[in-house]
Amino acid sequence: LDRWIMQECEGGLGKRQGHEVWEYFRPSYIRAFNDAKDVHTGGDDDYVTKLEFRTCAAYLCVYAAMTDCFLLVEVGGDGLGGIKSDGEVGERDRRISLEEWRAAFPSFRSGYDGYNFAAFADLADDNSRTADS
């Protein structure tokens, strides 16, 4: 699965950009595969069985979307690659700081590139709160 996704990314986006996309999202593919193969007992842990395939496909979509959303917050960009409107590329450290979260939070309340988080819709924009409160 991992190799197939890499080949599809590189074939569709070109070798360099495709490999970069595959590499950033790779943890989501691995997690989807591992979580799906645990759905039914008795199968081989090296493969997703026919019964687990549908779950694996769903997990691939959900986990990749969560990774994409995380990337949008982390680098403050307008999409994949973290490229901002001024052409700068945001820093990818696989962590979200309080400042990064505060900058992205207003967009989550109103919908952010297709991610419309209803849970955030009624939250106040309270910048006095800290990560500990």
Secondary structure, DSSP 8 states (H G I E B T S, - for coil): -HHHHHHHHHHHH-HHHHHHHHHHHHHHHHHHHHHHTTSSTTS-TTS--HHHHHHHHHHHHHHHHHHHHHHHHHH--SSTT-B-TTS-B----S---HHHHHHHHHHHHH-BTTB--GGGTT----TT--TT-
